[in-house]
Amino acid sequence: MDKTGKKYMVMFSLVHSELDNFKKGCDPSTGCSRFLDEPLVFEADTLKELLKEIKKFFNVSQSGLLLNSCDELGRLDVQTHSLTLDGLRCSYNRTVKDFKTGKRDLWLNDICGHVTKIESPDLKKELEIENRK
């Protein structure tokens, strides 16, 4: 935690996926939006560390992160290519040749979350304040 007692958190719970063909692009008729059974939550002391952790988890580069996506302040979308509709982590690196030559289509996922800056409570201090009331 940094000196101000603040840290960053993002919770991903919504995913939109479409089948992607390298030459033709995404097929909107295959679009599927779903909520994750369990939201994915990431926390870090700094925004830079948070983004690094997310990139590592989803196996994406900086270009796979869309900051303030759709002009929503604090919105963070992660774009990944996966082999299956249920996949979230990027498998593009393993299949890039087959994808680019049209031998394989991949699912393009847009995983949506919001970054918040949270403050860790000083429980002793809060209890003292509540006891004074």
Backbone as numpy.savetxt, mean C-alpha at the origin, in Angstrom:
# Nx Ny Nz CAx CAy CAz Cx Cy Cz
10.79 5.80 17.54 9.95 6.98 17.54 10.84 8.22 17.54
10.46 9.22 16.81 11.29 10.43 16.75 11.13 11.28 18.01
11.90 12.37 18.12 11.96 13.17 19.34 10.64 13.83 19.70
9.77 14.03 18.73 8.50 14.69 19.03 7.44 13.69 19.52
7.76 12.41 19.52 6.80 11.41 19.96 5.80 11.05 18.87
6.08 11.41 17.65 5.16 11.12 16.54 5.72 9.99 15.69
4.80 9.30 15.03 5.21 8.30 14.07 4.14 8.18 13.00
4.47 7.47 11.94 3.57 7.36 10.80 2.97 5.96 10.71
1.74 5.92 10.19 1.05 4.65 10.02 0.24 4.71 8.74
0.11 3.56 8.10 -0.78 3.44 6.95 -1.51 2.10 7.08
-2.79 2.13 6.73 -3.57 0.90 6.76 -4.16 0.70 5.36
-3.84 -0.44 4.76 -4.38 -0.79 3.45 -5.53 -1.77 3.65
-6.68 -1.46 3.07 -7.82 -2.37 3.23 -8.57 -2.61 1.93
-8.35 -1.77 0.91 -9.09 -1.87 -0.34 -8.14 -2.14 -1.50
-8.54 -3.08 -2.37 -7.73 -3.43 -3.54 -8.63 -3.43 -4.77
-8.16 -2.79 -5.83 -8.84 -2.87 -7.13 -7.88 -3.54 -8.10
-8.35 -4.58 -8.80 -7.50 -5.34 -9.72 -8.15 -5.43 -11.09
-7.29 -5.44 -12.11 -7.72 -5.64 -13.49 -6.68 -6.48 -14.20
-7.14 -7.36 -15.08 -6.22 -8.17 -15.87 -5.48 -7.26 -16.85
-4.16 -7.39 -16.88 -3.32 -6.50 -17.67 -2.57 -7.29 -18.74
-2.69 -6.85 -19.99 -1.95 -7.40 -21.11 -0.96 -6.33 -21.54
0.31 -6.70 -21.65 1.35 -5.70 -21.92 1.07 -4.89 -23.18
0.59 -5.53 -24.23 0.35 -4.83 -25.50 -0.99 -4.10 -25.54
-2.01 -4.70 -24.95 -3.37 -4.13 -25.02 -3.71 -3.26 -23.81
-3.00 -3.43 -22.71 -3.30 -2.68 -21.49 -4.30 -3.43 -20.62
-4.85 -2.73 -19.66 -5.79 -3.34 -18.71 -7.15 -3.52 -19.36
-7.82 -4.58 -18.95 -9.17 -4.87 -19.43 -10.15 -4.47 -18.33
-10.85 -3.33 -18.49 -11.75 -2.85 -17.44 -12.89 -3.82 -17.13
-13.25 -4.69 -18.09 -14.34 -5.63 -17.82 -13.96 -6.68 -16.79
-12.65 -6.82 -16.49 -12.20 -7.78 -15.49 -12.02 -7.12 -14.12
-12.32 -5.83 -14.04 -12.11 -5.08 -12.80 -12.83 -5.69 -11.61
-12.14 -5.72 -10.51 -12.69 -6.30 -9.28 -12.17 -5.49 -8.09
-13.07 -4.96 -7.31 -12.68 -4.26 -6.08 -13.08 -5.12 -4.89
-12.19 -5.17 -3.91 -12.47 -6.01 -2.74 -11.78 -5.43 -1.51
-12.38 -5.72 -0.37 -11.75 -5.38 0.90 -10.93 -6.57 1.35
-9.77 -6.32 1.91 -8.95 -7.39 2.46 -9.61 -7.94 3.71
-9.48 -9.25 3.92 -10.04 -9.86 5.13 -9.44 -9.24 6.38
-8.15 -9.03 6.34 -7.42 -8.37 7.43 -6.65 -7.20 6.83
-6.91 -5.98 7.28 -6.15 -4.85 6.73 -4.65 -5.03 6.97
-3.86 -4.52 6.05 -2.41 -4.53 6.21 -2.00 -3.20 6.83
-1.34 -3.26 7.98 -0.96 -2.06 8.71 0.56 -1.98 8.79
1.08 -0.81 8.46 2.52 -0.56 8.54 2.73 0.67 9.41
3.77 0.63 10.26 4.12 1.77 11.10 5.62 1.98 11.05
6.04 3.23 11.14 7.47 3.56 11.17 7.66 4.90 11.84
8.90 5.16 12.22 9.23 6.42 12.90 9.23 7.61 11.95
9.57 7.36 10.68 9.61 8.45 9.71 8.85 8.03 8.46
8.46 9.00 7.68 7.76 8.72 6.43 8.67 7.95 5.47
9.93 8.31 5.43 10.89 7.63 4.57 11.01 6.15 4.94
11.07 5.86 6.24 11.15 4.47 6.70 9.86 3.72 6.39
8.73 4.40 6.52 7.43 3.78 6.22 7.37 3.36 4.76
7.75 4.25 3.86 7.71 3.94 2.43 8.70 2.82 2.09
9.85 2.81 2.74 10.84 1.76 2.51 10.28 0.39 2.91
9.60 0.34 4.03 9.00 -0.90 4.52 7.91 -1.39 3.56
7.10 -0.47 3.06 6.02 -0.82 2.14 6.58 -1.33 0.82
7.60 -0.65 0.30 8.23 -1.09 -0.96 8.80 -2.50 -0.82
9.42 -2.76 0.31 10.01 -4.08 0.54 8.92 -5.15 0.63
7.86 -4.88 1.38 6.79 -5.85 1.56 6.12 -6.21 0.23
5.81 -5.19 -0.58 5.09 -5.42 -1.83 6.02 -5.71 -3.01
7.34 -5.62 -2.79 8.33 -5.88 -3.83 8.16 -4.90 -5.00
8.07 -3.61 -4.68 7.92 -2.58 -5.71 9.01 -1.52 -5.56
9.23 -0.79 -6.64 10.16 0.34 -6.59 9.36 1.60 -6.25
10.04 2.72 -6.18 9.38 3.99 -5.87 8.27 4.30 -6.87
8.44 3.88 -8.13 7.43 4.16 -9.14 6.12 3.41 -8.89
6.15 2.39 -8.04 4.94 1.65 -7.68 4.14 2.30 -6.58
4.66 3.41 -6.01 3.96 4.13 -4.96 3.36 5.41 -5.53
2.10 5.61 -5.32 1.42 6.83 -5.79 1.06 7.65 -4.56
1.83 8.73 -4.32 1.61 9.58 -3.16 0.53 10.61 -3.45
-0.36 10.85 -2.49 -1.50 11.75 -2.66 -2.30 11.37 -3.90
-2.51 10.08 -4.05 -3.20 9.53 -5.21 -4.58 10.14 -5.37
-4.99 10.33 -6.62 -6.29 10.92 -6.95 -6.48 12.28 -6.28
-5.37 12.99 -6.07 -5.37 14.31 -5.43 -5.95 14.30 -4.02
-5.91 13.15 -3.34 -6.36 13.05 -1.95 -5.14 13.16 -1.05
-5.08 14.19 -0.25 -3.97 14.40 0.66 -3.85 13.22 1.63
-2.67 12.61 1.68 -2.41 11.50 2.58 -2.73 10.13 2.00
-3.36 10.09 0.83 -3.68 8.80 0.22 -2.42 8.21 -0.39
-2.22 6.92 -0.15 -1.09 6.19 -0.71 -1.60 4.95 -1.40
-1.38 4.87 -2.71 -1.73 3.68 -3.47 -0.45 2.96 -3.83
-0.50 1.64 -3.76 0.61 0.80 -4.17 0.14 0.01 -5.38
0.90 0.09 -6.47 0.54 -0.67 -7.66 1.49 -1.84 -7.83
0.90 -3.02 -7.95 1.67 -4.25 -8.11 1.11 -5.05 -9.28
1.94 -5.92 -9.83 1.50 -6.93 -10.78 1.62 -8.28 -10.09
0.55 -9.07 -10.15 0.59 -10.39 -9.52 0.10 -11.45 -10.50
0.44 -12.69 -10.20 0.05 -13.80 -11.07 -1.43 -14.14 -10.94
-1.99 -13.93 -9.75 -3.39 -14.29 -9.52 -4.18 -13.09 -9.01
-5.48 -13.18 -9.10 -6.35 -12.11 -8.63 -6.18 -11.85 -7.13
-5.90 -12.90 -6.38 -5.75 -12.75 -4.93 -4.35 -12.30 -4.52
-3.42 -12.22 -5.47 -2.05 -11.84 -5.14 -1.95 -10.35 -4.85
-1.02 -9.99 -4.00 -0.78 -8.58 -3.68 0.66 -8.18 -3.95
1.59 -9.08 -3.67 2.99 -8.75 -3.86 3.35 -8.79 -5.34
4.24 -7.92 -5.73 4.61 -7.79 -7.14 5.43 -9.00 -7.60
4.95 -9.67 -8.64 5.69 -10.79 -9.22 6.16 -10.44 -10.63
6.10 -9.18 -10.98 6.46 -8.71 -12.32 7.90 -9.07 -12.67
8.82 -8.90 -11.75 10.23 -9.17 -12.04 10.47 -10.60 -12.50
9.70 -11.54 -11.93 9.88 -12.95 -12.29 9.25 -13.28 -13.63
8.31 -12.48 -14.09 7.54 -12.82 -15.29 7.63 -11.76 -16.38
8.54 -10.81 -16.24 8.60 -9.67 -17.16 8.75 -10.11 -18.62
9.57 -11.10 -18.88 9.78 -11.55 -20.26 8.49 -12.12 -20.86
7.84 -13.02 -20.13 6.58 -13.60 -20.62 5.49 -12.55 -20.75
5.46 -11.60 -19.83 4.45 -10.54 -19.87 4.66 -9.64 -21.09
5.89 -9.23 -21.32 6.19 -8.32 -22.44 6.04 -8.97 -23.81
6.21 -10.29 -23.87 6.05 -10.98 -25.16 4.62 -11.48 -25.38
3.73 -11.20 -24.43 2.34 -11.59 -24.59 2.04 -13.03 -24.23
2.99 -13.75 -23.65 2.76 -15.15 -23.26 1.96 -15.25 -21.97
1.92 -14.16 -21.22 1.24 -14.20 -19.92 0.64 -12.84 -19.63
-0.59 -12.84 -19.13 -1.21 -11.63 -18.60 -1.00 -11.64 -17.09
-0.96 -10.47 -16.51 -0.83 -10.34 -15.06 -1.98 -9.50 -14.52
-2.22 -9.60 -13.24 -3.20 -8.75 -12.58 -2.52 -7.49 -12.10
-3.05 -6.34 -12.51 -2.57 -5.06 -12.00 -3.43 -4.71 -10.80
-2.79 -4.56 -9.65 -3.49 -4.27 -8.40 -3.21 -2.85 -7.96
-4.22 -2.18 -7.51 -4.08 -0.86 -6.90 -4.56 -1.02 -5.45
-3.60 -1.00 -4.53 -3.87 -1.23 -3.12 -3.91 0.13 -2.44
-5.05 0.46 -1.88 -5.30 1.83 -1.40 -5.24 1.93 0.12
-4.55 2.98 0.59 -4.48 3.25 2.02 -4.31 4.74 2.27
-4.32 5.12 3.54 -4.11 6.52 3.93 -3.03 6.57 5.00
-2.09 7.47 4.81 -1.01 7.66 5.77 -1.48 8.65 6.82
-1.25 8.30 8.05 -1.59 9.22 9.14 -0.36 9.39 10.03
-0.28 10.55 10.62 0.78 10.81 11.58 0.13 10.67 12.94
0.63 9.74 13.72 0.01 9.45 15.01 0.96 9.83 16.14
0.37 10.08 17.26 1.15 10.44 18.43 1.00 9.33 19.45
2.11 8.83 19.94 2.05 7.81 20.97 1.69 8.46 22.29
0.69 7.92 22.97 0.26 8.55 24.21 1.26 8.33 25.34
1.42 9.35 26.17 2.18 9.22 27.41 1.14 8.79 28.44
1.02 7.50 28.65 -0.05 6.95 29.48 -0.02 7.48 30.91
1.17 7.60 31.47 1.26 8.11 32.85 0.73 9.53 32.92
1.14 10.36 31.95 0.70 11.75 31.94 -0.82 11.84 31.75
-1.35 11.03 30.83 -2.81 11.07 30.59 -3.58 10.61 31.82
-3.08 9.60 32.52 -3.75 9.12 33.73 -3.73 10.19 34.82
-2.61 10.90 34.96 -2.52 11.97 35.93 -3.55 13.07 35.65
-3.69 13.43 34.38 -4.67 14.45 33.98 -6.09 13.98 34.27
-6.39 12.72 33.94 -7.72 12.19 34.19 -8.03 12.11 35.69
-7.03 11.80 36.51 -7.23 11.68 37.95 -7.48 13.03 38.60
-7.05 14.12 37.97 -7.27 15.46 38.50 -8.70 15.93 38.31
-9.41 15.30 37.41 -10.79 15.74 37.09 -11.76 15.36 38.17
